[in-house]
Amino acid sequence: MTDVDPLVIERVKAAKARRASSNERYIERPSVAFVVHSFNRVSNVNALLAGLRQVEDHELIVCDDGSLDGSRKKWESLLVKPNDFLILSNDLHEIRILDRAIRFANANVVCLVQDDDQIPKGTAWLESALDKFRQYEKLAILGGFMGFNGFDTDPGNVERLWGEAPFRFVEHVNIGPYFIRRQYYEALGGWDSSFSAVGEPGICFDNELCLRAWMEGFQVGYHFVPFKGPAGVYALAGGTILFTQEVRRRNQLSNESQIFNKYAKHADRIANLVRQANSTSPPYSA
């Protein structure tokens, strides 16, 4: 048996004493789990954390997916609260690492956050989102970036919502923020891993889950939250543009075609379900 360094023993005892005397307590069932996919965006870590820390009752799960710019060490130094977690992986990309994090969460509602997001001041955006999940028991997914009605191999033929408007049900939404009711995510079987190879972007994987949700008796909603800045303005400076632009475009075209081939025959049914949801549960602005 290897001896433990006496200095380590004293450090552990001191750390336990500090935690015991702190006002910070572990929350068994937080109101929301923030899941951050982190990949070489160290310049935004402090601002991202400060924005999410505005919410008292939360757990924070950061997935650093093989960053080389110091993000891992930065997150490690900052994630010091009882409900903070750091998952380390090596460039698996969103589909696979986010799936693990969602299933790891304890909160009933998970909010997916990207490493270039800008968190709005205050908590009204989150309170509004959680209110939707309380009001609509079949709501599985709520998007805050863009909402869509219809799907086509040419995105220009799809109705797009992007900006301030009353909450409404839509056919599909994209990240982020992207709120998921965890139990419904598990019931749906999670993301479709065929939408990307390991290490490659899975463009439209978030949209596909929404269409599947409607087919399985759940609902999808949209209410704008400016994580990406003002409505109609998006710099397209995310990691998939910076690091894998050609792969991203090829992946996008392939996945748009896959969605169309899989769901085109169900287009009328999905559209009718959305219309029915909006007619029986009129949109409201809270």
Secondary structure, DSSP 8 states (H G I E B T S, - for coil): -----HHHHHHHHHHHHHHHHSS----SS-SEEEEEEESS-GGGHHHHHHHHTT-SSEEEEEEE-S-SSSHHHHHHHH--STTEEEEE-SS--HHHHHHHHHHH--SSEEEEEETT----SSSHHHHHHHHHHHH-TTEEEEESS-EEE---SSGGGSEEE-SS---EE-SEE-SSSEEEEHHHHHHHTS--GGG--TTS--TTHHHHHHHHHHHTT-EEEE----TTSSTT-----SHHHHH-HHHHHHHHHHHHHHHHHHHGGGHHHHHHHHHHHHHHS-----
